[in-house]
């Protein structure tokens, strides 16, 4: 108990030991009962590079592949197939529900109807795209439920395409 000693010629003093004990009990209680927030991280599996055969490329069908070139100014340039002879595009769109999302959903339906297999999305960020652009396009992959997508390096002809379209 706290007591106030006023006897004699001494100065009055308050014993604060119980209050310190209570403070430490409260600190201990809140430390043990507080749940720390878990970070929200996106799980992206990246393959190991083949050290023996550096030019080992996986061939995929042109009619199943869409390539997304992430440019500057929050713009995406996309094309189906190969850049030299695209099946569709190149076309410039924005991010979000009125930009790339309907394109991806439409292409997924078309590829599924034509081949019976899923769409393969190749994401190629340019040097002028931002980290946020990459995170946004990975979010779009989750939203449209794309099963197969990859992040690759952008080639020189693709950079030239972005420069011609004014989004590099």
Secondary structure, 3 states (H helix, E strand, C coil): CCCEECCCCCCCEECCHHHHHHHHHHHHHHHHHCCCCCCCCCCCCCCCCCCCCCCCCCCCCHHHEEEEEECCCCEEEEEEECCCCEEEEEEEEECCCCCHHHHHHHHHHHHHHHHCCCCEEEEEECCCCCHHHHHHHHHHHHHCCCCEEEECCCCHHHHHHHHHHCCC
